[in-house]
Amino acid sequence: MASPSKIHLTVDDTGIVKFKPQNGETAAKASELLQENHDRYHAFFNEEGFHNHIAHHLLTLYGLGAPAEVIEKHYKANASYQRPAAAFQDRIIGDMSNPEHFKKYLGDEKYHRDFLIFFQKEMEVKGWEDVLNEYLFKGDQRADDLLVRMPGFLHPIIHLGFGIEFKQPAIIAEALAQAAVHSTWIGDFLLPAEKAARKSSTKTLPQLFDEIRSDEKLLTSPQWEDGNKIRDGILKRAPQEMISYASQWVVGKEELEKKTAEMINAAIYFTAAAQNPPKQVKFDFYYMHSTNCSIFFPTFNAQSWLSTKSKIRLLEWKGRLDLALYTSRRAPTLKLEEVATYVPKELEAGEAEWKGIFRRICDFEDDGHAAKLIRAVANGEQICKKYEEEDWAKIKGFMWEKIGNMVVDSVEDQGAHWVRDRGMATPISASSSSSPTSNARDLEKQDTQPDTANRSNASLREGPSHPQSLTRRTANRGRFSHPLSHVKTTEAEIVDFDGDSDPYRPVNWPFRKKLVTTLLYGLTTMGSTWASSIYSPAVDQISEQFHVGIEVSLLGLTFFLLGFGLGPLIWAPLSEVAPQERGTAIVGYAFAVVGGPTLGPIAGGAIVSSYLRWRWTEYITGIMMMFFLLLDVLILDESYPPVLLVAKARRLRHETGNWALHARHEEWDVSLQELANKFMKRPFLLLATPICFLVALYASFVYGILYLCLAAIPIQFAEGRHWGPVTSELPFLALLLGMILGGGANIFNNQFYIRKFEANGNKAVPEARLPPMMVGSIFFAAGLFIFGWTSDINIFWIAPLIGLVFMGFGFFTIFQAALNYLIDTFQKYSASAVAANTFLRSIFAAVFPLFNEREVYGGDHMQMLMESCPGKTVVSGVMGFALGGAFGLFMASMQYDTPLATNPNAAAITSLPLRQQLKQGFKDMGTRSFSSAKNFGKVGAIFAGGVLAAPAGPQAAAVGCAGFAAFSAAIDAYMRRPSESD
């Protein structure tokens, strides 16, 4: 049984965040290790006052379900640097029983062990509940003197919370002893704020955050050189202003539970949203403590022995301290969109859910801060769920798991685990500390003395969060050592571009160089697509020479396209950057991509009809590609920014002799297995997300139709109309003309997109890419019908060519809009999203040409197919599918006021694991399909598919309607996000 001097956990003592049950073996091992820490080690692991976090860490791991061996591993790692417990003196312990003498020992770290034994003896006589009421919550001078020491950088109150939550009196005694040796400086803020409290105030913490951000005097009161930003900055330069804001947050007797939820939500809000894009997602070390402390207040509220007055006082102090803590880092702008649009790095099944997050953080090696933070965020989701409609509830829905992913991803990523002083700029002259304890571990000093040590430790504060010695990443591979291995590199040694206008950055290259680069990339890509289409006219000769069927001879094209789709899956993620989309340039590049499939058949027809025959279609392609490769090698420059910075750093090292200079990319040291797991899987993982899959499916469908034309056009014009081998390929120029017109439409829409982009704070607006797709879907479907229904040789040849122009226009607008939409939606992982699209479209392009079953119909088989009821039905379904994709995307997006890139609820859905996306999607589809007048308009539009298909017969009308409805509803389900009226 647990006592004031003995720690004893049971399988039921797992805390308030339940993940999985514990067993007796783990309970016994955790108790043993906690007892060893209690008996052997000091509350501060060195004489500078850095806190011992072992109890916090082990109890967190135990609560999250970590097994005994994991808990022991972390204990050994952190026990290795702990300071032995000091000796105690019976005389001093006895003297502390005198209230007048008790206070003379407060604030002095050398009496820590004496205080611990003293409180243990008091608890053995009175019980821990009565001891807390007497020494902390009684309200007299002695209790207040100890209570104001509890918030000492929040550690004593965190320690107290663990003791109460896990029902361990010995941990509670540790918390009281720890508080007793902290200073009372925070009382100079909390007590005046309590006295000035405006009981009628109804302001919430987020409202006060906004007001503080507008107060210039308060905002600039913390200075970089201040060791303690609250004590030495705010309370010296703007004390009354801080007290005034703090006094406006009050808790009424009837709103204790609601205000507790508000405090928890606000703490996690400013901890998670204080990000600094485009730098890594990292959490401020000091803000993190506010969240880690918040988890215990529901436990405090549940204690029947604690008066409501004391519960309110504790909560008000915590909320006011949060206001001061937020201000102490100069109140950085809180970017909630960084949370809402965050894409977890681990998208394997279950890895982005709480169970996967808990598993990963239990394996992560630190001193417990990260695990505490994740547990506190998970608790926030439970506590705040019923208050998500409140204005102060900034964190809601899928954001909770996103923050959990942000935490574990950020600490697992390269660079320091945390950043310090998030809202403050790092002085250029800041130098690194050589202290192994302050630099090697993210541990903070207790505040018994002014924090002057931190003034020389500026390199640990804000700055970008990447700096890190390579020794940490290679620690498990080889135990190399060096006298200075504990000294980490600082931000000052990181080589970066010289500002946004640096001419070394590819985005700032001269226009001529950009044009030549784009042209060469386009020609190289065109060569690849050319190779896939020039083969088509050679199919008959290949079939004749090798005595195989047409379908077998087409397999050369099929296998080429399959290989064409596999390449990007490997190479695209390895070049992953967050691109700045250039709409017009992408259109120009896309012309080269689609130019190959339209020009290749014409060249192929000319070659096979000459004496050169089919082999020269491949020879000429090879010669052309070698020429393009030679131009690329001679002219193209590296354009990947991380590699450019590596080259810059290497040159600077040799020129300056400063061998510490390096680029962040050089800190990346991973195994081949990690590289494969993290990057080569990503396109498949993105393809498993419904929004990426559906957009890629739609683009791939129209791309497959394009390659179907490689076989269909020669059939109609060579076999049906008896044109020559070259002239029968010329209708491909009609397709190309349509694509050129489609490119013009996309360039025109780019002006509309730029206006939306600027109105959205220079953030991507994916839905603004879709208007050309809407128009193009109509032209594409119409082109299919015109081409099919005018295949009769008695109809003038210009009619099917008009259909091909329509198809080319529709194809280019659909395909280009889908590509841009994926880039804007999956910004950070756009290369992987495009690779997933390339893979799927190559599958379609490989398979669709095989659908031309010549032998079945013979002669005018296209006409026969179109005149048959099954043919009309199938093609009508194709038309409905073609219309449904574009209108489903656009209508879903236009129903709501904010775009995917900035709407938290929508963005949250797209990065969830597949199972949760399906659940959310079908829930939306089933319960909200008819939730607004706009939806009724969409239902009416669905029947357009059937109306347009009606001339082909009732079956065709039904399938056309169903094709439109199914695809439109599917995309709408995954695009859905709440409107103001929902």
N, C-alpha and C positions, 0 to 999 in steps of 0.2 A: 504494500500500500504506500502511496506517495505521502511524504512528510516534509516538513521544512528543511530537513537535511538529507533526504533520500529521494531520488528521482525514480519513478516507477510508471512506465507507460503500459497501457493495456490495449488490446485490439480495438477497443471502442474509443480510445482517446486519439482520434485522427484529425481533429479540427473541424472547421465549418465548411471547408471545400472538400467535398467527398468525390474521390476519383475511383479508387478501387479499395477493397478491404485489406487490412493488414493481417499478418499472422503472428503467432506467439514468438517465433524465432526472431523476427524483425523487431518486435516490441522489446524483447529482452536485450538484443544487441544495441538498439538505440538508447535504451535506458542505461546500459553499461557505459556507453561512450559519453553520454551526457553527464553521468555521475563522475566519470574520470575528468571531464572538463571542469566540472564544478569543484572537485577536490584539488586538482593539480594546477589549474591555470588562472591567471589574473583576468580581470574584466578588460584590461587594455594590454594588447600584446607587446607593447614597448613603452618606454618611459616618456615618449612624446605624446602618449594618450590616444593611440589608434585602437579602435574597439575590437574586441574579440567577438566574432560573429558565429562561433561554432554552434551555440544553442539555437540561434535563429535558423541556421542552415539545416541542421539535423532534424529539427522539428518540422520544417517545411518539407524536406524530402520524405520524412515519415508520413506526413499528411497527404502527400501526393502519391503515396503507394510505392515508393522506391524500396527495393529489396535490401536485405541486411548487408550484402556485399557492396552494394553501391553506397550506402550510408557510411560504411566503414572506410571505403576508399576515399570519400570526400573528407571524412574526419582526419584521416592520417595526413592528407595533403595540407590541411589547415592547422593541424596541431604542431606541425614541424617548426613553425616560427613563433609559437606562443611563448609568453613570458610566465615563469613560475609564479605561483601565488605567494604573496607576502606573508610573513608571520603575523600572528595577532597577539594582542596583549590583554590578559584577563582584567588588568586594572582599568584599562581604557574602556573595555566593554561594560564593566560595572559602572564606570563614571557616566556613560551615555544614558543610563537609566534616570539620571537627574535631568529634568527638562532644561534647567538653566545651563547645565554643562554640555548638553547634547549639541547645542548649536555651535559651540566653539570648534567642533570637529568637522563641521560641514564644509564642503568645498575643497578639502585637502585629500588628494589621491592616496596618500600614504596610509590613510585610515580605512581604505576600502574593505580589507578583510575583517577589520574590527566591526564595521557596520554590518557586514554579512552575518557574522556570528551573532551580533546583537539582535538583528531582526529575526533570525532563526529561533533564538531563545524566546523572544516575545511571541512568536507564532505558536510555539509549543505550549505556551501558557494560555494565550487568548484566542488562538485560531487566526488564520490568515485574513479572513474577512474583517474581523474586528481591528486587526493591526492596520489594515489599509484605511479603514474608516477613521482610526485615531490619528495616524501619521500623515495621511494624504487629504482626506475629505472632511475633516472635522470643521474646518473653516476658521480655526484660531491661527495665531501668528506662527506657531511651530509647523502646523500642517501646511499653511500657505507657503512657508519658507521652503519646505521640501517639495511641494507640488510644482512650484515654478521651476524647479530643477529637472522635473520629469521631461519637459520638451527639449532638453539639451541635445540638439541635433536629432531629436526624435528617438534616440536609441533607448533611453530608459523606459519610455512609454511603449515602444515596440517590444522590449523585453517583458514588461509587465503584461502586455497583451498576450504574448505567447504563454506566459505562466498561467493566466486565467483561462485562456482558450483550451489549453491542453491539461488543465487541472493539476498543475505541479507547483506546490507551495515553495519548493526550493528555488525554482526559477523566479517566482515572485520576490523571494528574499534577495536574489541576485539583482533584480530590477531596482528594489529600494536602495540597496547598497550602492549601485551604480549611480542612481540619481543623487544620492547624498554627497558624492564627491564632484558633481558638476557645479557650475557657477549659477548665479541667479540673474544674470544680465537680461534674460528674456522677460523677466518680471517687469522691467522698466517699460516694456511695451504692452504686455498682456494685462497687467493690473490697471493702468490708466485707460486702456481701451474698454475694459470691463466697466470701469466707473463712468465712462462717457457714453456707454451703450445707449442707442436710441431705440427704445423698446417698440416704437411704432413703425420702425423701418421694415419694409418688405423686400428690400433688395436681395437679389441672389448673388452668389459668388461669381458666375460668369458676367453679370452686369457690372460688378465691381472690378473685375479684370479689365473690362473695356474702359471704364472710367480711369483707372490707374494708368492705362496705356496712353491716355490723353493728357496726363498731368506731367508737364515737362520737368518741374522741379523735383518731383518724386522719382520720375523716371531716371534722372541723371544723378540722383543722390548716391547710389553705389558706384564706386570707382574701382578701376582695375587693381590698384595698389592696396585696396582694403583687404586685410586678411580675412575678416568675417564681414560679408557684405551687408548683413542686417545690423549687427552691433556697431561696426566701425564706419558704415556708410549711411544707411537709411536713418538709424536712430541718432546720428550725429548731425546730418545735414537736412533732414526733413522729418523729424519725429512727429510733429503735430499733424502733418499731412497724412502720414501712415496711420496714426492713431484714429484720425477722423474717418478714414475709409474703413478701418477694421471695426470701429464701433457701430457701423451700419449693418453688420451681419449679426442678427440675433435669432435666437431659437425660442419659440413659445412652448408652453407646457404640452399643448395638444399636437405639436408638430415634430416631436422628437424623431420619430421614425422617418418622416419625409425629409427633414433637414439632414439626417444622417445620410440618406441616399443622395441628397444634393451635394453634400461635402465629398462623398466618395466619387460621384460622377465628375465633379469639378476637378478634383485632384488628378484623376486619370486623364481628364481632358487636357489640362495644361502640361501634364507629363508627356503625353503621347503626341500632342499636336505642336509642341515646340520643336519643329523640324526646320532644317535649313537646306531645302533643295537648291541645286541639284546634287548636293553632297549626300553621302551615305545617310541612311536612316540610323540615327543614334539617339539615345536618351540621355538627358542631362542627369548627372550623378546626384545632384542635390534635389532636383524635382522628384526623382525616383523615390527618395525617402518619404516624401509626402504620401505617395500612393501606397508604399509598403506599410505605412502606419495606419492607413485608412481602414484596413481590413478588420481591425480589432474593435471598432466602435459598435457594430451590432452585438458583439459579445459583451461589451461594457453595458449596453442597454438591457441585455437579458439578465443581468445580475440583480436578484431580488433584494440583496443586502445593501445595494447602493441606492441612495436616494435619487429621486428624479432631479432635484436641484443640482446634485453633483454630476449627474449624467449630462445635463444641459451645459453646465460649466465646462466640462471636459470637451464637449462637442464645439462650443463657441470658441474656446481657446484653439482647438485644432483648425477650425475654419479661418480664424484671424491669423494664425501662424502661416497658413497656406497663402493668404493674401500677401504677407510680408515676404515669404519665400519666393513667390512668383515675381514680386517687385524686385527682389534682390539680384535677379539676373537681368534687370532692365526690361522686365515685362515683354518678352519677345512676342511678335505676332503669332497667333495660334492658327496654324494651317490645317483645319479639319479635313480639307480635301486630300492631304497627304495620307491621312488615315483611311478615308473613304475609298480612295482609288488604289490603295496598296495591293500589290499582287504577291502573295506568299512565294517564297523561293522553293519550297518543297510542296509540290502539288500531287505527289503520289497519294493513293487512296488512304485517307485517314490522317495523313501527315499534317494537314492544315487545320484539322479539328483539334479540340482540346486534348483528346487522348494522345494524339501525336505530339502536340506541343509539350505536354507534361513529360512524355517519355524522353524527348530530346533534351529538355532542360534538366532532367534528373541525371543525364549523362554528362552534361556540360560542367567543366571544371572551373569553378571560381570560389569566392568565399560566401556565396549564398544570396547575393543581391539580386541576381537575375531570377532565380527560382522564387524568391519572395515577391518580386514584382509581378511575375506571371500569376502566382496564386492570388495576389490582391486584385488583379484585373478580372480573373475568373469569378472571384467573389463579387466584384462590382456588377457583373452581368446578372447574378442572382438577386442582388439587393435592389438594383435599379429597374428591373424588368417591368414592374407594375407602374413605374412613373415615366415611361417613355414619351408620353404625350405632353409632359411639362416642358415649358420653354427652356428651363435650365438644363434639361437632359440632352447635352450635346453628344454624348456617346450613347449609341443605341443599336439595336438589331445586330447585324453582322459585324459591326465595328469592334465588338469585344474580342471575337476570335482574330480579327485582323490585327489588333494591338498585340495579342498574344504572339502572333506570327512575327510582327515587327520586332518584338523583344528578342525572341530566340534567334531570328535571322540576323539581327544587328550584333549580338554578342558572338555568334558563330562566324560572322564575317571578318574579313581582315581589318586590322586597325585596333585601336584601343576599344575596350568594351563600352566605355561611356565617354561622353564629353562633359566638360565642366564650364560653368558660366555661359550657358547657351546664348543669351542675348547680348553678350559683350564681345567686342572685337579684341583679338589677341594682338598685343603690341609686337611690332617687328623685332624689337630688341630682346624679346623674352628668351631666356636661356633655360636649358633643361637642368633639372636637379640630378645630382649624382646619388641621391639617397635611394638605396635599394628598396626600402620599405615604402617610400612615398611614390616611387615610380613603377615598381613592379606589380603592385597590387592596388586596386581601386578601394582604398580604405581611407576613412576620414578621421581627423583628430577630434577628441572630446574637447569641450570648451572650458576647461578649468583655467587656462591661461590664454591671453590674446594669441591669435593664430598667425604669428609672425612667420612661421616656417613656410606657410603657403605662399608668402610673397615672393619667395625665391623659386617657387614651383609653378611659375606661370605657364610653363609648357604643358601642364596637365589640364589646363582649363580649356575654354572653348576651342578655338581653332578647328579646322576640319578634323574629322575623327579617324582618319586613316593611319596616322603614324604608328608603326609597330616594328619591333625588331623581328627579323626573320627567324630568330632562334625559337620563338614560340611555336611557329608552324612546323619546325623540324624537330621539335623536342622528342617526339615519339620515334624518330628514325635514327637519331644518333646523339649521344650525350656529349656534344662538343662544349667547350668552355673557354672563357677568356676573362681577364681581370675586369673588363668593362662590359661584359655581356649583360649586366643588369641595367645599363644606361640605354634607354630607348631613344631612337631618333625622334626629332620634334618636327613640327610643321615647318619650321624654318628651313629644313633640309629637303623638303618636298619640292620637286621641280614641276612647275605648272606653266600654262600659257600666261603671257604678260597681258592679262585683261582680255575683255571680249573682242577688242579690235586688233589683237595680235595677228600680224600678217602670216605667221607660221600656222595659224589655225586654218584648216581646209575651207571652212565657211567664209573666210576672208580672202581667199585666193582671188586674183584678177578674173574678170568675167571670161576673158579669152581662155584662160587655163581651165576654168570650170567647163566651158563649152567643149573644149577638146577632150577633157576627161570624160564628160558625159557621152560624147560622140563615140569614143573608143569603147567605153563600156557597152554602149548600145550596139555597136557593130559586133562586138564579141558575143553578146547575147543573141543578136540576130543570126549569127552564124550557127548557133546551137539550134534555134528553132527552124532555120533554113534546112539544116541537116535532117530534121524530122519530117519535112514536107517534100523536099526534092525527091525523096524515095518513092512517093506515091505514084507518079507516072511510070515508074519502072516495074510495077507489080506484075503486069502482064508478061513482060519479057522474063522476069525471074521465074514466074510460074511455068512458062513454056520451057525454059532452059533446064530447070531442075525437076520437071514433071511432078509438080505439086499443085494443089488447089489454090484458089485466090486467097482463101482465108489463111492458109499456111504461109503464103508469100507475104501476107500483111503482118505476120508475126515479127518481121524485122522492124517494122515501124512500132509495133506494140512494145517490144523489149527495149528499144531505144528510149521510148517515152517513160517506161518504168525506171530505167536508169537515170533518166533526166529528173525524175521526181525524188530519187533517193539521195542524190548529191547534196541538195540544200539542207536535208535533215542533219547532215554531219557538219557542213561548213558554215551554215548561216548562224547557228547559236554561238559558234566560236568567235564570230565577229560582232557580237551583240553590243549595240550602243543604243542610246536614246536619240533617235534621229529627229532633226528639225525638218519636218516635211515641207518640201518645195513643190507645190501643186503643178506648176507649169513645167518644171524640169522632169517631174515624174511622168507627165503626159508625153514629153519628148522621148523619154526612155522607153515608155510603153509602146510607142510607134515602132521602135526597133524590135521589140519583143514580138509584136503581131505582124510585123512586116515580113518576117521569115516565112511563116506558114502561107502567106498569100502570094509572095513572089517566087518561092521555091518551086511550086508545081509548074509555073510557066517555064522556068529555066529547065526543070526536069523534063517537061514535054519536048522542048527543043532538042535536048541532048539525046533522049531515047529515040527520037525520030530521025536522027542523023546516023552517020556511020559509026559514031562513038559508042552508041548503045548504053545499056544501063550501068555498067561498071564506072563509067566516067561521071555519073552523078555523085558517086562517093569520092572519086579522085579529085574532082574540082572542089568539092566541099572541103576536103583535107587541105588542098593548096590554099584555099581562101582562109581557112582557120589558122594555118601556119603564118600567113601574112599578117593577120590580125594579132596573133601572138607576138610576132616580131615588133609590131608597132607598140603593143602594150609594154613590152620589156624596155623599149628605147624611150618611150615618151611618158608613160604613166608614173606618177609619184605615189608614195605611200599616203593614204588619206585616213587611216585609222588613228584617231587622236592619242590613245594610250601608247601605241607603238612610236608615234612621232615624239612623244614626251620621253620615252626610253632613249631614243637616239639623241635628243637634246641633252638629257642628263649625262649620257656617256661622254658627249663632247665637252660639256661643262666640267666634268671630273678631270679630264685630261688637260683642259685649258687652265683651270684654276688650282689644281692640286688638292681640292676639297673632295675627298673620296666618300664623304657622307652624303653628298648630293645624289638623289635618286628619284625616280618616278614611282608613283603609286603602283603602277602595273608591275614593277619589279618586286613588290612585296608579295605578289601572288605566287604561292608555292604549293601546288596541289598534285596529288597522285593522278595517274591515268584513270584509275577507277572512279575517283571523285569527279574528274572531268567528264567522264562518260555519264555518270549518274546525274550530274547537275545540269549538263548542257545538252548532251545528245538525246536525252529523253524529252527535253522540253517541248519540241514541236508536237510530239505525240500527246503529251499532257495537255497542251493547249488545244489540240484537235479534239480532245475528250471533253472540253468545255462547250456547252451547247451553242453559245453565241459565235464562237470561232468556227465550230463545225458547220453551222447553218449558213453563215456567210460564205465560207469556203465551198460548201456544197453548191450554193447557187452560182458562184463564179465558175466552179468546175463544170457544172452542167452546161453553161453557155460555151465554155472552152471545149468541152467534148463535142458540142454541136459544130463548132468551127472545124474540128478535125474530121467529123463525119462528112463535112463538105468536101474534104480532100478526095473522098471516094464517090460522093454523090454527084458532084458537078461534072466530072468526066462521064459518068453514067448517062446523065441527062443530055449532055451536049455532044459527046462522042458517039455513044451507042444509040441514043434516041434521035438526035438531030443529024447524026452522021457528019459532024464537024471533024476537021483534021486533028492530029495529035497535039499541035501547038495551039491552034485556035480554040480547041475545046477546053484549054486551060485558061484562056484569056478572061472568062467570067470571074476569075479570082480578082481581077482588077476592080470589079464592081464591089466585091467585099472590101477591098482596100479603100475604095472611095468612101464607102460608108464609115469605115474606121477613122478616116481623116476627118469626116464631118463630126463623128463622135468625139474626136480629140478636141475639135473646136468648141463643142458643147462643154466639155470638161474645163477647158481654159476659161470660157465665159463664166462657168459656175465658180471658178477659183476666186473671182472678185467678190461674189456673194459669201464665199467661205472666209475670206480675209476679214470682211466686216464682222461676221459672227465671231471669228477668232479674237479680234481686238475687243469686241464688246464683252467677251468672256474672260477678260484679263490676260490676254495672250496665252490662253490655254486651248488645247485642241477641242473641237466640237465635232465629233464623228458624224452626227446626224446631218450636219450641213454638207456632207459629201454626197448625200443620197438623192437630191432632186434630179440630176442627170440619169440616175439609175431608174427612177420612176418613169421618166419619159422613154428611156431606152428599152424598158421592159415591154412597153406597148409596141414599139417599132420591131423589137426582136420577135415577139409572138406574131405580129402581122407579117413580118418577112418570111417566117416559116410557112405560113399559110399561102402567101402569094407564090413562093417558090414551089410549094407542093402542088397547089391547085392549077398552076399554069404549066405543068410539065408536059401537057399534051403537045405533040409536035405540030398540031394545027394552030396553036396559039403563037403569036409573034414572039420572037426570042427576047425582045426588050422587056416583056412582062416578068419572066423569072429573074432577069438581071435587076429589075427594080426591087424584087423581093430580096435579092442578095445585098443590095445597098442598104435596105432596111435592116437586114440581119447584121451587117457590118456595123452600122450605127448603133444598134441595140447592144451588140456584143461589146463594143469598146466602152460604151458608157457604163454598162453593168460591171464589166470586169475591172475597169479602172476605179470605179466608185467602191467596189468591194475591197480592192487592194488598199486604197486610201483609208477606208473605214477600219480595216484591221490595224494599219499602222497607227492611226489616231487612238484607237481603243486600247491596244496593248503596248503603248509607247515604249516602255523599257524593254519589252520582249518582242518588239515588232519584227525583228529578223526571224525569230522562231515562228511567229504567227504567219509571216509570209512564206516561210519554208513549209509549214503545214499546208498552206494553201497550194503551194507548188506541187507538193506530194500528191494531194487529192486531185488536183486538176490534171496531173500527168496520168493518174490512173484512169480518169474519164477519157482523156485524149487517146490513151492506149487501147481502150476497150471499144469506144464508139465506132471506129472505122470497121470493126468486125461485124457490125449490124447490117452491112450491105450484103444481103444474101442474093447474089445475082442469079444463081441457078434456080431459085424458087420461082421467079417470075419470068425472067428472060425478056428481052426486047424492051417494051415500054413498061417495065415493072413499076417504076415510080408512079406513073399514072394509075396503074392497076391497084397499087397499094393505097393511093389517096382515094380511089373510088370505092374501096372496100369498107364495110362497116367497122371492122376491127382497126383498120388503118386510121379512119377518121377519129375513132374513139381515142386511140393512143396519142395521136398528134394533138387532139383537143386537150387531153390531159397535160401534154407537154406545154401547150400554150397557157393553160391555167397555172401550171407550176412556174412558168416564166414570169407571168404577171404577179403571182402571189409573193414571190421573193421580195421584189422591190417595194411593192405596196405594203407588205407586212412589216418590213423594216421601217419604212418612213412613217406609216400611220401609227405604229407603236410609239415611235419617238416623238411625233408631233402631238400626241395626246397629253404630254406632260410639259411642265414649264422649264425644266432644266435638263441639260444634255447629260449623256452618260459620263463624260469626263469630269463633271463637277457634282453630280447628284449622288450623295453618299449611299442611299438605299439601292440605287441601280447598280452602281459600281461594285457594291459589296457582292451582289449575286454573281457577277461574271467571273470572280476569282475563287468561288467556293469549289469544294470537291464536287465531282460529277453527281454523286448521289443526292447531295443537298440541292444542287441546281435543278435536278429533275423534280425533286419534291416541291421546291418553290415554284418551278415553272408550271407544273400541272395543277398546283393549288391556285395559281393566278388564272390559268386558263379556265379552270372549272368554276371559280367563284366570282370572277370579275369581268367575264367576257362581255356582259351587257350592263356594265356599271355606269355608263355615261352616254349622252346623246351622240357623242363622237363615235362610240362603238357601234351604235345603230347605223350610223352612216357607213361604217366599215362593213357591217353585215350586208348592207345594200350593195356595196361595191363588190363584195364577193360574188354576187350573182352576175357581175359583168363577165366573168369567165364563162359562165353558162350561156349568157346571151350571145357573146361573140362566137361561141362554138355551135349555137343552135342550127345554123344552116347545114351543118354536117349530120344532123340527126339527134334524136333524144339522148342516145347513149353518149354521144360526144358532148352534148350540153351538160349532162350530169357529171362526166369525168372532168370536163373543163372547170366547172364550178367547184368540184371536190379538190382538184389540184390547187386552185387559187386558195380555197378556204384552209386546207391542211397546212400548206407552207406558210401562209400568212399568219395563221393562228399559232403555229409552232414558234416562229420568230417572235411574234408579239409576246408570247408567254415569257420568253427569256429576256426580252427587252423591257419588260414592264417595271415601272416605278410609280409610286403614289403621286397623284395630283393633289391640288389644294382641296378639292372637293371630296377626296376619298377619306 
